[in-house]
Each structure stands twice: as structure tokens, then as C-alpha cells.
Amino acid sequence: MSEAGGGRGFGSSVPQRAPWSLVAATAALCLVSATSVWTAGASPMSREEKQKLGNQVLEMFDHAYGNYMEHAYPADELMPLTCRGRVRGQEPSRGDVDDALGKFSLTLIDSLDTLVVLNKTKEFEDAVRKVLRDVNLDNDVVVSVFETNIRVLGGLLGGHSLAIMLKEKGEYMQWYNDELLQMAKQLGYKLLPAFNTTSGLPYPRINLKFGIRKPEARTGTETDTCTACAGTLILEFAALSRFTGATIFEEYARKALDFLWEKRQRSSNLVGVTINIHTGDWVRKDSGVGAGIDSYYEYLLKAYVLLGDDSFLERFNTHYDAIMRYISQPPLLLDVHIHKPMLNARTWMDALLAFFPGLQVLKGDIRPAIETHEMLYQVIKKHNFLPEAFTTDFRVHWAQHPLRPEFAESTYFLYKATGDPYYLEVGKTLIENLNKYARVPCGFAAMKDVRTGSHEDRMDSFFLAEMFKYLYLLFADKEDVIFDIEDYIFTTEAHLLPLWLSTTNQRISKKNTTSEYTELDDSNFDWTCPNTQILFPNDPLYAQSIREPLKNVVDKSCPRGIIRVEESFRSGAKPPLRARDFMATNPEHLEILKKMGVSLIHLKDGRVQLVQHAIQAASSIDAEDGLRFMQEMIELSSQQQKEQQLPPRAVQIVSHPFFGRVVLTAGPAQFGLDLSKHKETRGFVASSKPYNGCSELTNPEAVMGKIALIQRGQCMFAEKARNIQNAGAIGGIVIDDNEGSSSDTAPLFQMAGDGKDTDDITIPMLFLFSKEGSIILDAIREYEEVEVLLSDKAKDRDPEMENEEQPSSESDSQNQSAEQIASSSQEVDLVDQESPEESSLNSHPESLSPADTDDAASISPSEQNSNPTENHETTSLDGECTDLDNQLQEQSETEEDSNPNVSWGKKVQPIDSILADWNEDIEAFEMMEKDEL
Ligand code: DMJ
């Protein structure tokens, strides 16, 4: 098949590899593995172990992909808890996150090139046939331009790239005639109307059938888009142009990039998170490397690699300098304001920035890559996954984790760059955690809350597009992949585009763009895409030496960064100003603050943010006073936080046939045993009589030694607790009397005391909303004996417990209905008290809303103690930290000192056994599905 003006890739088999251009050659060098230089440090991993892990990745992929194909296809995504497809319009809307779903079998298209990387050529051939047979790109559905580009256009192009590679090899895909490329082109044309703005920045959404702005289109009134949304098109669009010869795609993508470049904040060289597509004004002026901006930077550097255009490198380097000057505060990466880049805009980081160390490898800046990666790994070790957002002192800020691949991506690139087997061990941990905590009978489920281990009925397509590629490649030797991965560049969705595109159809590259060519000086090329053999010629311990000082950065961090200063602090004190006396409206206090190098930012919601720059203090004594003041503020603030933000707790049903699979999100109480500090409480449940627990129980024999269930209402929570405690209960669960309530829709809260001394209450008390509570009540009706574990975090289920406790006489039908309860309850989630509203967090692409940026104030950690030689006052801060360190240490010791009966989290269940007992679960899910129908 051919077309007028078609380029080399269109209508022909794979072209001969072009002579190396400089960029292609350097890009290939980026991926030269340094394994050969490794001689010491973390123990090397044997070939057998690497193969075993590679096979494990293959098995996991089969589990995810197989379940998608069996239970969800042709739907866009699999819902792994209810084992069915997610069809837009048929499920409750999740807001912006649904804009990725265009009724075009998203997961299948996103998985195409993963199949080839994982050596599943036969399955790839089948998958391509299915795409060609079943996928319709002309649906009346409004989709995100960004997501459709990176996942669908990128998926089709990645599929095409590998299809022509396979065809060239002569065994598979011999029938292939560029059909995927044709689909890509069709889709490309469908996206073009989005660029119909004076700026050239695309609208964020488009209707696949009706385009934009027509009444039927139901879109086109938006005024803003995120920087990544407008700046993450060039790889796919340029590849489409170069494969087909149709220049328009590359031109449009270049124009959008040119506009963003023109609009960068000129003094800081940073870009904001969102921009007005008509005026070019920055709407959100905060700037980081995570949500909303991330892949804009990625595409500048990769566009240079793929297209060989120096102007992209120059732009990237300019931004990179600014990032390293203002945003990078190793090992942290903290958002700042584009106009005042010395001011932090947030006190937390988001999970999307985990791709950045990988990009730094491509840039050749390995040291900060190692540092940030190490910090992220420690956060992961603490929570099993990277929470969507976490604070500068590494507490969970937003507890969700949708199985994002960015950290695996960076791990892969760091391993390629350093050859340090440490990164293989990191990959092994990622695999273990996925199997242990995210794997469910019908796929892998996103974590609703990394702290409790609860799940969400969601398996995003990027999990298949990216996670499995990076994990497989991490453990693969060259011969484990049927083609040379170094001939390709990864898009942001890990789709593969061949580097030979750099020399194909170049004539179109700069038409109609505003950028002018300027000769770059040599410094622009320093270390970009370095040869790792040159980077670490004699020092195989290089990476380890950088990680070593950061070993305890997460566990030993001083609580810092979150300060809530109420406007109503009482006044009166003279300098040195004490935190408790501070008034943000007192001009004298403000003057003192200034002298101490502390600046004050008024947030929109009336609170005040404080940031200290020791170097801006009038003298070193003032700077020291400033540090003391900030430290006091931190203490005040953390006291307030303790009162306001107790994290959720978990009620886990551990008896047969649940065995810990059912985790219910519960609210804590301000009285009674604090489960975060003490061992879990485990016991059988019994309903109290009266059920409201407001008077002496009439059934003490039934609740004695058990966990009593009580209904909310009619008296104080503390009174209920006393009554069940007096009856001999070892714990209590208060169930909401408001029928239908759920932690999905209502914010969790703490049960307050009764205004009196509650020290007499010693048993743990948790609160469940009605939907969650009815799961326990249903279980009692079905099984009578129901045992639960009350804790601050769900424990991994224990196969041995199952063996011990499984009554041999249980019938299959009982198992089934137990699983039905379990399966419905696995969806029970929590509302993260600390997290912002999901709808705003999902604004595109996965960007965080303005309202989220400043719910607390910050002290920049690097400003506090990054330069101990200049700021001698850091000594006193370190001194202050000692106690806190001890506290943290004690806390983590307590966490580890778990009840031997419930030490499930420490056991690793072999895959075979997981598979065996999940076969049973799968049958139960299928039954459930039939019942629902
Ligand atoms: C992916 O779709 C892409 O990597 C994108 O650039 C950012 N987010 C997701 C995965 O988290």
C-alpha cells in the first residue's frame, strides 16, 4: 500500500538503517549497559536469578493481559475487582480520568508493542488482527487529546514500528501492509481540529466523531490546558509525519512547542502548570517536574534525540538549568513559583516526578538521578508503593497509587547507566510488592490507599504499556529481546519509535515554525546521552557512594515543612519572637520575620505560609533565631496536625473464607487504644444488645472477649465504648446508622470523646460507614463466626492461616458466596483525609489542581540545612532532630513489632500457590458476574 508523497516507512518494509546521525548515535550510546564495569558493591545477580525474575514478569503480564482480554476486551480497560470491562457511560463518571477512554479498546492498543518486547510475537500478531478488525476510531465520545496521543496514537505507531521490524525479519507479520499506520494517520487527522487556536496550543479535549466546537461535539469551550498536554505531542506527531510523509502533524506539534517556549517565564526560564490556550497567559504559575509539566521536558530532550534538531536540546538545557537551580533540592524536587523561583509552591511531591531520574540519565546527569531515585525508593519501602503525593518529610499526602510505572522506568535507566545490581534488587522489590499487594484474581488492582492496602477497581492501560516493559527489560540480557532495543526511543508511554526516523523525511521538520536556528556552543552537548563506559571508567562503586549518605533520608527525616499558622495567634511578645506569639497581621512581627530571613505568603484560603531563607537573614544570629522560630512553628503545627489528621484505620476480615482479602477502611477514635502505636487487635465479632450500645449490655456473655458491633447514634461514642468495655469486649466497631453511607462518598472522621476524661477507655474503637459495616453484618449472617483484625494497616493475607483454618467440610457453594461478599467488599475504599478531592486531582494529565497546591506551608529543607558550612545554625536544628529521630525510630520499631499471629506482611507467597488459590477466586468472580446479570 502506498500513498502520494509517502515517505520511506510508508508502503514499504522497514528501510535500511540510515547512516548514524550524531543524535541517533548518541541516543544509542545512552543505552549502552555498564554491566561489564561492575566489580563490587551490591552482590551481582546471577543470570539464573535474572531469568527467574524475567519469567515472573512474563507471568504477571499474562495475568494482567489475559484477564483484560478474557473479561474486558473490547472495553477500554479492565475493572479487576469486579472482573469486567470499563465502558464509559456505563460506570459512574470518575471525572477527567475517564477522558482516556474513547471506546477504542485502549488497553489492547497500549499493549501492542509490549507484546513484542516480551517476546510474545504470536500474541502480537493476534492482537494486531483484533485491532484492525474491531477498533473504531469514530466514536461519539469526548477524549483527552494528550492521552489519546500518548496511548492510542503512540500505541498504534509503536505497534507499526515493531510490525515492520518483524516483517523485515521474515517470520511473523508477513501479511502486514502498514494497516496500523493507516489507523494512526486516521486518528492523527481526528486530533488536528484541536489545534485550531490562534496560539497553536491544542484544546485539551476533542470529540472523536464531531471534532470540536460544533454543538454535537460537546467540547471546545475550554480555555486552559496543561503544559504537558500541549507539549507532549512531538514524538508521535513527528513520527506520524515521517512515517507517512504527511508534514502537517509534525508542523502542528512544533508550533505548539514553539509557543510554549516563547511563553516561558523569561527571568526564571520555567513554565507554569497550566496555560490559557487563547491568550498564552499562565493560569497556574507553579512549576515542577511532576504532574502537568513532566513530559513537556521529556519530549524536548527526546525530540532532539529522535529528530536531530539542536533547538530542542537548547530549549531542554535552558529549562534543565532552571530546574536544577530552583526545583532540584537533592534528593527532593519541589515546585516553585515561576516568578519567584526561590519560593517553594508546595510542601509535597507527586508520584509522576519519579520519571525524572530516568530523564536525567538521558541527559547524563547521573548524580542527582541516583539521589532522587534513592529517596523515592525509601518512600516505596515505607509504603510498598509510591503514594500519589507525599510531603517533604515523607508522609503520605495523597494515598492512592494507580500502579504507575515511572519509578520502574527510572530504575531501568539507572541500571543501564550504572550497571549496579542494586537496581536489580529494587526491581525485584517492585515485582514482589505488585504480587503481594496489588494482584487480585482478575488482574492487578490500583491501590486506593497505600496505608491500608485497600484496592480500587481500576487497572490503567499504562500498567501494561509501561510497567511490564521496563521490568522485563531490567532483567533481560540482549538475547532475551528479539530486536535491538537500542535502535528505538521510548515515548512517555513507553512506546517504541525507531531512531532511523531522524534521517527520514527531514525536509518537513521546520516548516512554518517560529524557531530560528542558532549555532549551539559545545557545552550544550556535554554529557547529553553519555556513554556510561566513560562515565564510570574506574569507579564501579560510584552509584553506591552517592546513595550511601541518603540511606536513611526518609526514616530519619525531621518532620518539617508543614506549618499552619492561624491568623489568630495571640500577640504581645518582644523579640526574639516566639512562634506561639506570632501574629501575621502584626507589622512589628513581620519586620522581625524579615530580619530572620523568613518570608510570609498569604494563601487564598486565609492561611499563611512561611518559608525561611537563612541567607536572607540580616545576620547569622537572626538566621539562627529564624531557624528556632521555624522549628517552634513546626512543633505547633505537628501538634495541630495530630489533632486534625489521624490517618484511617483498617478492619480486615481474617477468618475463613476471607483470609484477609477483605479490607474495610475505618475511622479512628480520639480515645481508647491507639492502633498506630500498639499491636493490632484481633477477635471474633458479636453484635451488642442493645445494638446502639447506649446502656449496659444485656448480652455480656456474647461480647465477652470479642469485638463488639454497635450502631451509631443516640449517645456519645465514648459512652458506647464504656458500655462494651464493661461487658468485656476487647474492641468495638461503630457502624453508621445512616443507610448507604460509604467511605467512597463521605469523608472519614475521628470519633470524638465526650468532653470528659476518656483515659478509662482502653479498648480500640473504630468507625465504619454503613456500606462497609454491612459487609461484616452480611458475613455474620452467612458464616456466624467472623474474625477481624483492627489495625492501622491491612496485613498481607496468610496462606498458612488459610490451610490451618479452612474447615474441610466447607462446601464449594459456601466458598462462592463468601467470595461474592469478599469481591464486593474489596472495592470498599477510604477517603484520604489528607488528600484533595479526586476530581480536581485528576485534572489533566493527572495534574493537581490549584486548590491543592498550598494546603500547608513550607520550610524548604534545602534552605534549612543544605549548606551546613555557610549556615552554622543547622547544628542546632540537627540537635533538635535527635529526639524526633528517636521517636521515629521507636515508631518504626513498634510498627515492626507485630503480633506473631498476624505477621503476614513478612511472608512471600510463591506465585504457584497464589495462582492455585486464585483459580478458586476466579470461579467465584465469574459466578458473581453471572448472578449480577
Ligand atoms: C503515563 O500515561 C505516561 O507516562 C504519562 O506521561 C504520565 N502518566 C502515565 C503513567 O503514570
Boltz pocket constraint, residues with backbone or C-beta under 6 A from the ligand:
constraints:
  - pocket:
      binder: B
      contacts: [[A, 150], [A, 295], [A, 352], [A, 404], [A, 405], [A, 406], [A, 462], [A, 492], [A, 493], [A, 494], [A, 846]]
      max_distance: 6.0
